[in-house]
């Protein structure tokens, strides 16, 4: 049985059957019902598009990612992979859509084009136009990350404020008194990027609580920027003995800068951060870090979205995680 036979029995063209199954063009409700009746009569085993038509769903979810011009970090790629894997286990397809700048039209097509049953949004800002647009549209969505006032949405997130505060306390317990925070890029932080602001808040709080001297800098997401940023930090603040970071993409550059300035890790200088586990483990020496549970967070985001799709009126649900610091080889006692 094929589309041609269905079209003949339903008294419509093959293209009309195709449009009805794919949703690429509007088809009247009466015509859709006639096509479905033929499918039932003939015992046709519909493909995914036909099942979606019958159920009133696309069985596709959207995943809104950072702009295509921006290289995704290892942590971001981990979230993408975990969402795709979790969706596949639920027999769902994933439509990737960049957002921001020239990609806003792509995002708008996802919201209005009836291509997806719901959306997962990554890299959320404290004031995020995408979240406001999704709220106004009524399309079910979940955030990997959260806005400043996130009660009106479902989300999963890392507790960056707590994690960086723990990093600072860990360094203070080892006797470090002069510590720097290497944050994400200045552009991201200026745009209200949630993890960057919350990391800075946790750093400032912990530095004050322990009576330390702290300096915070922004750094672009690559090793070259990490090296330049660290060399500048050490030149301006030679008293520094430790760095805490949420910028895993810059971490290799931090290592290079310390080696170039004759500082051995962890004998002379300590580093601790928040990073994807396999990334932290593959640095040399392996990075002491709070390991990001990307697989679990991505799977939970998909579960939350499926709940929103099934019952859009259900109360919003949240998951905030703060994994423990995995002690590896980059932190040690401060030298006198």
Legacy VTK file of the C-alpha trace (Angstrom):
# vtk DataFile Version 3.0
C-alpha trace
ASCII
DATASET POLYDATA
POINTS 336 float
0.000 0.000 0.000
1.333 3.428 -0.966
0.356 7.081 -1.130
-0.937 6.696 -4.697
-3.523 4.105 -3.665
-4.588 6.192 -0.670
-4.972 9.251 -2.908
-7.097 7.300 -5.416
-9.442 5.927 -2.736
-9.752 9.315 -1.005
-10.372 11.165 -4.266
-7.457 13.542 -3.790
-4.052 14.062 -5.366
-0.896 12.351 -4.184
0.461 15.750 -3.154
-2.578 16.363 -0.955
-1.971 13.079 0.857
1.683 14.023 1.254
0.805 17.476 2.596
-1.688 15.973 5.008
0.900 13.520 6.336
3.774 15.976 6.597
1.959 19.190 7.471
4.042 21.119 4.954
0.943 22.817 3.561
-2.502 23.335 5.046
-5.149 20.707 4.275
-8.777 21.095 5.302
-9.937 19.098 8.340
-12.530 17.308 6.185
-9.873 16.164 3.721
-7.584 14.992 6.519
-10.421 12.949 7.994
-11.170 11.381 4.612
-7.527 10.418 4.159
-7.393 8.909 7.651
-10.576 6.979 6.994
-9.009 5.455 3.876
-5.870 4.577 5.837
-8.014 2.769 8.409
-10.142 1.061 5.763
-7.149 -0.290 3.876
-5.328 -1.356 7.007
-2.429 0.805 5.966
0.452 0.771 8.410
1.263 4.477 8.578
4.737 5.834 8.845
5.744 8.280 11.560
4.172 11.249 9.770
0.826 9.491 9.395
0.863 8.463 13.045
1.598 12.051 13.946
-1.345 13.238 11.866
-3.663 10.784 13.556
-2.422 11.706 17.023
-2.351 15.420 16.301
1.389 15.503 17.024
4.612 15.650 15.059
6.602 13.368 17.381
9.400 15.904 16.975
10.851 18.246 19.583
12.947 21.327 18.942
16.313 21.938 20.574
17.335 25.594 20.462
21.110 25.871 20.553
23.588 28.805 20.479
24.259 30.464 17.095
25.811 28.255 14.431
28.739 30.695 14.168
29.642 29.922 17.782
31.657 26.791 18.419
29.865 24.698 21.007
31.839 23.809 24.113
32.297 20.208 25.178
29.696 20.723 27.884
27.178 22.143 25.393
27.784 19.232 23.019
27.149 16.892 25.932
23.744 18.480 26.501
22.871 18.229 22.800
23.857 14.550 22.686
21.947 13.734 25.865
18.747 15.370 24.571
19.012 13.541 21.239
19.605 10.200 22.989
16.742 10.677 25.441
14.403 11.739 22.631
15.339 8.671 20.589
14.489 6.431 23.534
11.044 8.063 23.560
10.696 7.508 19.770
11.014 11.230 19.080
12.994 13.127 16.474
14.929 16.292 17.323
14.987 19.442 15.207
18.060 21.557 15.961
17.592 25.291 15.630
20.213 27.979 16.308
19.051 31.256 17.793
20.355 34.787 18.088
21.108 37.440 15.483
20.499 36.237 11.949
19.153 32.946 13.310
16.084 34.496 14.944
14.014 33.627 11.881
14.895 29.972 12.351
13.732 30.144 15.953
10.501 31.869 14.909
9.781 29.107 12.374
10.176 26.541 15.134
7.726 28.447 17.330
5.071 29.120 14.683
5.584 26.472 12.003
3.835 23.548 13.745
6.961 21.494 13.135
7.447 20.412 16.744
5.368 19.394 19.751
7.600 21.277 22.164
10.981 22.917 22.590
14.051 22.639 24.827
16.051 25.877 25.057
19.743 25.962 25.980
22.033 28.711 27.286
19.343 30.809 28.908
19.898 34.421 29.908
18.536 36.140 33.004
16.197 38.136 30.763
15.640 35.937 27.714
13.510 37.033 24.752
13.218 33.426 23.573
11.596 32.389 26.845
9.183 35.323 26.663
8.295 34.394 23.080
7.655 30.761 23.965
5.509 31.751 26.942
3.415 33.987 24.675
3.067 31.276 22.027
1.737 28.584 24.339
4.115 26.007 22.831
5.328 23.625 25.565
8.972 24.223 26.426
11.664 23.442 28.990
14.890 25.311 29.718
18.346 23.879 30.245
19.099 26.872 32.414
16.724 29.419 33.896
15.855 33.099 33.809
16.127 35.516 36.726
12.515 34.776 37.763
11.919 31.257 36.468
8.751 30.264 38.330
6.660 30.496 35.162
8.628 27.812 33.300
9.944 24.280 33.698
13.724 23.937 33.773
16.813 21.961 34.739
20.016 23.715 35.729
23.361 23.533 37.471
23.637 25.528 40.676
26.610 27.565 39.484
26.499 29.902 42.471
26.843 27.019 44.913
29.410 25.172 42.794
31.826 28.094 42.445
31.386 28.941 46.128
32.401 25.345 46.922
35.431 25.696 44.658
36.511 28.816 46.545
35.985 27.152 49.921
38.013 24.152 48.757
40.896 26.424 47.797
40.609 28.388 51.042
40.757 25.141 53.013
44.078 24.465 51.279
45.417 27.817 52.472
44.958 29.895 49.313
44.297 33.564 50.020
44.541 35.146 46.553
42.170 33.551 44.059
40.880 34.477 40.595
37.646 33.558 38.825
37.946 32.926 35.081
34.398 33.401 33.841
32.779 33.036 30.403
33.179 35.699 27.716
32.490 39.365 28.363
29.867 39.340 25.588
27.936 36.510 27.220
28.082 38.046 30.670
27.055 41.473 29.341
24.091 39.827 27.611
22.905 38.421 30.936
24.127 34.838 30.570
22.796 33.114 33.685
25.708 30.796 34.595
28.213 33.641 34.282
26.270 35.914 36.627
25.541 33.171 39.145
29.160 32.003 39.143
30.303 35.552 39.876
27.770 35.831 42.711
29.003 32.587 44.265
32.625 33.651 43.907
32.073 37.050 45.527
30.066 35.530 48.370
32.628 32.844 49.198
35.576 35.268 48.950
33.825 37.575 51.416
32.899 34.743 53.770
36.483 33.497 53.941
38.149 36.920 54.014
40.082 36.264 50.808
41.384 38.524 48.073
39.582 37.772 44.840
39.696 39.043 41.267
37.228 38.065 38.548
37.813 38.242 34.779
35.881 37.269 31.661
37.484 35.084 29.021
36.454 33.918 25.543
35.678 30.222 25.073
38.928 28.890 23.619
42.407 27.852 24.720
44.171 30.808 23.122
41.981 33.239 25.054
42.499 31.205 28.220
46.268 31.515 27.876
46.177 35.258 27.169
43.721 35.887 29.996
45.807 33.944 32.517
49.074 35.557 31.483
47.466 38.972 31.927
46.075 37.950 35.324
49.475 36.772 36.540
51.183 39.918 35.284
48.665 42.165 37.024
48.291 40.007 40.157
51.495 38.012 40.737
50.278 37.168 44.239
47.601 34.805 42.842
47.987 31.152 43.795
44.750 29.652 42.479
42.055 29.924 39.815
38.434 28.795 39.840
36.695 28.635 36.461
33.416 27.877 34.717
35.076 28.210 31.293
36.130 24.676 30.420
36.985 25.644 26.840
39.652 28.036 28.147
41.112 25.590 30.672
43.836 24.194 28.419
45.043 27.743 27.831
45.180 28.347 31.575
47.459 25.322 31.863
49.725 26.617 29.076
50.026 30.058 30.685
51.007 28.575 34.034
53.639 26.379 32.374
55.027 29.340 30.392
55.405 31.364 33.591
57.176 28.530 35.415
54.309 27.589 37.737
53.844 23.868 38.285
50.329 22.556 38.994
49.514 21.828 41.772
52.853 22.459 43.512
52.924 26.200 42.751
49.388 26.910 41.600
45.956 25.313 41.958
43.043 25.143 39.498
39.483 24.009 40.148
36.340 24.396 38.087
33.035 23.223 36.699
33.426 21.036 33.610
32.310 17.965 31.698
33.822 14.919 33.403
35.642 13.400 30.414
37.034 16.838 29.532
38.377 17.289 33.053
39.817 13.778 33.121
41.635 14.207 29.798
43.482 17.379 30.779
47.038 16.928 32.048
47.066 16.903 34.958
43.390 15.932 35.343
41.302 18.867 36.516
39.760 18.913 39.970
36.181 19.892 39.150
32.487 19.614 39.810
31.545 17.215 37.011
28.556 18.340 34.953
25.958 15.521 34.706
24.956 16.414 31.143
23.411 13.012 30.397
21.137 13.127 33.418
20.162 16.775 32.920
19.409 16.316 29.229
17.295 13.226 29.896
15.425 15.006 32.667
14.750 17.973 30.365
13.181 15.608 27.812
11.060 13.986 30.546
9.870 17.398 31.724
9.011 18.393 28.152
7.025 15.212 27.555
5.064 16.032 30.710
4.388 19.560 29.455
3.231 18.223 26.071
0.913 15.688 27.691
-0.530 18.204 30.158
0.300 21.862 29.421
-1.748 22.966 32.432
0.250 20.890 34.940
2.370 22.743 37.522
5.876 23.595 36.395
8.687 21.380 37.632
12.332 22.225 38.269
15.612 20.435 38.888
18.633 22.271 40.334
21.747 20.140 40.820
25.077 20.795 42.522
27.391 17.802 41.971
30.290 17.343 44.400
33.833 18.353 43.488
35.833 15.405 42.133
39.319 15.682 43.589
41.905 14.960 40.896
45.352 16.448 40.435
45.184 20.226 40.133
44.666 21.451 43.683
47.136 21.381 46.525
48.247 23.365 49.562
49.228 26.976 48.978
52.974 27.490 49.170
54.163 29.840 51.918
LINES 1 337
336 0 1 2 3 4 5 6 7 8 9 10 11 12 13 14 15 16 17 18 19 20 21 22 23 24 25 26 27 28 29 30 31 32 33 34 35 36 37 38 39 40 41 42 43 44 45 46 47 48 49 50 51 52 53 54 55 56 57 58 59 60 61 62 63 64 65 66 67 68 69 70 71 72 73 74 75 76 77 78 79 80 81 82 83 84 85 86 87 88 89 90 91 92 93 94 95 96 97 98 99 100 101 102 103 104 105 106 107 108 109 110 111 112 113 114 115 116 117 118 119 120 121 122 123 124 125 126 127 128 129 130 131 132 133 134 135 136 137 138 139 140 141 142 143 144 145 146 147 148 149 150 151 152 153 154 155 156 157 158 159 160 161 162 163 164 165 166 167 168 169 170 171 172 173 174 175 176 177 178 179 180 181 182 183 184 185 186 187 188 189 190 191 192 193 194 195 196 197 198 199 200 201 202 203 204 205 206 207 208 209 210 211 212 213 214 215 216 217 218 219 220 221 222 223 224 225 226 227 228 229 230 231 232 233 234 235 236 237 238 239 240 241 242 243 244 245 246 247 248 249 250 251 252 253 254 255 256 257 258 259 260 261 262 263 264 265 266 267 268 269 270 271 272 273 274 275 276 277 278 279 280 281 282 283 284 285 286 287 288 289 290 291 292 293 294 295 296 297 298 299 300 301 302 303 304 305 306 307 308 309 310 311 312 313 314 315 316 317 318 319 320 321 322 323 324 325 326 327 328 329 330 331 332 333 334 335
